[in-house]
Amino acid sequence: MNHDPIIKEIHAFRKAYAKRFGYDLKAICDDLRTRQAARPNLVDLSEKRRAMGEATVDQISATEAHEEAHTARVLSSQTASPTV
């Protein structure tokens, strides 16, 4: 089996980190929450999200128009051909 050195390093770090807290999940989570609260948000995606939201609205409108046209074609083909 091929062992990736990066995966080995991650496992070693995770094991050492858990050992620091006596493998207590609550203590580990408390430490992670404290670390998270101490760091400011490093990335502001608000502008990108706004741009993506506008694109999404346009994409939804195009998709809805396509679906309506498809539904109309299906319905017209069903009414045009008699069922046996």
C-alpha positions as a Markdown table, in Angstrom:
| # | Residue | x | y | z |
|---|---|---|---|---|
| 1 | Met | 0.0 | 0.0 | 0.0 |
| 2 | Asn | 1.3 | 3.4 | -1.0 |
| 3 | His | 1.6 | 5.8 | 2.1 |
| 4 | Asp | 1.5 | 9.5 | 1.3 |
| 5 | Pro | 4.0 | 11.4 | 3.5 |
| 6 | Ile | 1.5 | 14.4 | 3.7 |
| 7 | Ile | -1.2 | 12.1 | 5.0 |
| 8 | Lys | 1.3 | 10.6 | 7.5 |
| 9 | Glu | 2.2 | 14.1 | 8.7 |
| 10 | Ile | -1.5 | 15.1 | 9.1 |
| 11 | His | -2.2 | 11.9 | 11.1 |
| 12 | Ala | 0.8 | 12.6 | 13.3 |
| 13 | Phe | -0.2 | 16.2 | 14.0 |
| 14 | Arg | -3.8 | 15.1 | 14.7 |
| 15 | Lys | -2.7 | 12.5 | 17.1 |
| 16 | Ala | -0.3 | 14.9 | 18.9 |
| 17 | Tyr | -3.0 | 17.5 | 19.1 |
| 18 | Ala | -5.6 | 15.1 | 20.6 |
| 19 | Lys | -3.0 | 13.8 | 23.0 |
| 20 | Arg | -2.4 | 17.4 | 24.3 |
| 21 | Phe | -6.0 | 17.4 | 25.5 |
| 22 | Gly | -6.1 | 13.8 | 26.8 |
| 23 | Tyr | -8.2 | 12.8 | 23.8 |
| 24 | Asp | -11.1 | 14.8 | 25.3 |
| 25 | Leu | -13.3 | 15.9 | 22.4 |
| 26 | Lys | -14.9 | 18.7 | 24.4 |
| 27 | Ala | -11.5 | 20.1 | 25.4 |
| 28 | Ile | -10.4 | 19.9 | 21.7 |
| 29 | Cys | -13.5 | 21.7 | 20.5 |
| 30 | Asp | -13.2 | 24.3 | 23.2 |
| 31 | Asp | -9.6 | 25.0 | 22.1 |
| 32 | Leu | -10.7 | 25.2 | 18.4 |
| 33 | Arg | -13.5 | 27.6 | 19.3 |
| 34 | Thr | -11.0 | 29.8 | 21.3 |
| 35 | Arg | -8.6 | 29.8 | 18.4 |
| 36 | Gln | -11.3 | 30.7 | 15.9 |
| 37 | Ala | -12.6 | 33.6 | 18.0 |
| 38 | Ala | -9.1 | 35.0 | 18.4 |
| 39 | Arg | -8.5 | 35.2 | 14.6 |
| 40 | Pro | -10.3 | 37.8 | 12.5 |
| 41 | Asn | -12.0 | 36.7 | 9.3 |
| 42 | Leu | -9.2 | 36.7 | 6.8 |
| 43 | Val | -11.3 | 36.7 | 3.6 |
| 44 | Asp | -14.2 | 38.9 | 2.7 |
| 45 | Leu | -16.4 | 37.2 | 0.1 |
| 46 | Ser | -19.3 | 39.5 | 0.4 |
| 47 | Glu | -18.6 | 41.2 | -3.0 |
| 48 | Lys | -18.0 | 37.9 | -4.7 |
| 49 | Arg | -21.2 | 36.5 | -3.2 |
| 50 | Arg | -23.2 | 39.5 | -4.5 |
| 51 | Ala | -21.8 | 39.0 | -8.0 |
| 52 | Met | -22.6 | 35.3 | -7.8 |
| 53 | Gly | -26.1 | 36.0 | -6.5 |
| 54 | Glu | -26.8 | 38.2 | -9.5 |
| 55 | Ala | -25.5 | 35.5 | -11.9 |
| 56 | Thr | -27.5 | 32.9 | -10.1 |
| 57 | Val | -30.7 | 34.9 | -10.6 |
| 58 | Asp | -30.0 | 35.2 | -14.3 |
| 59 | Gln | -29.2 | 31.5 | -14.5 |
| 60 | Ile | -32.5 | 30.6 | -12.7 |
| 61 | Ser | -34.5 | 32.8 | -15.1 |
| 62 | Ala | -32.9 | 31.2 | -18.1 |
| 63 | Thr | -33.4 | 27.7 | -16.7 |
| 64 | Glu | -37.1 | 28.4 | -15.9 |
| 65 | Ala | -37.7 | 29.8 | -19.4 |
| 66 | His | -36.0 | 26.6 | -20.9 |
| 67 | Glu | -38.1 | 24.3 | -18.7 |
| 68 | Glu | -41.3 | 26.2 | -19.6 |
| 69 | Ala | -40.6 | 25.8 | -23.3 |
| 70 | His | -39.8 | 22.1 | -22.8 |
| 71 | Thr | -43.0 | 21.5 | -20.9 |
| 72 | Ala | -45.0 | 23.3 | -23.6 |
| 73 | Arg | -43.4 | 21.1 | -26.3 |
| 74 | Val | -44.1 | 17.9 | -24.3 |
| 75 | Leu | -47.7 | 18.9 | -23.7 |
| 76 | Ser | -48.3 | 19.8 | -27.3 |
| 77 | Ser | -46.8 | 16.5 | -28.5 |
| 78 | Gln | -49.0 | 14.6 | -26.1 |
| 79 | Thr | -52.2 | 16.2 | -27.2 |
| 80 | Ala | -51.3 | 15.9 | -30.9 |
| 81 | Ser | -50.7 | 12.1 | -30.8 |
| 82 | Pro | -53.7 | 9.9 | -29.8 |
| 83 | Thr | -53.2 | 7.3 | -27.1 |
| 84 | Val | -54.1 | 3.7 | -28.0 |
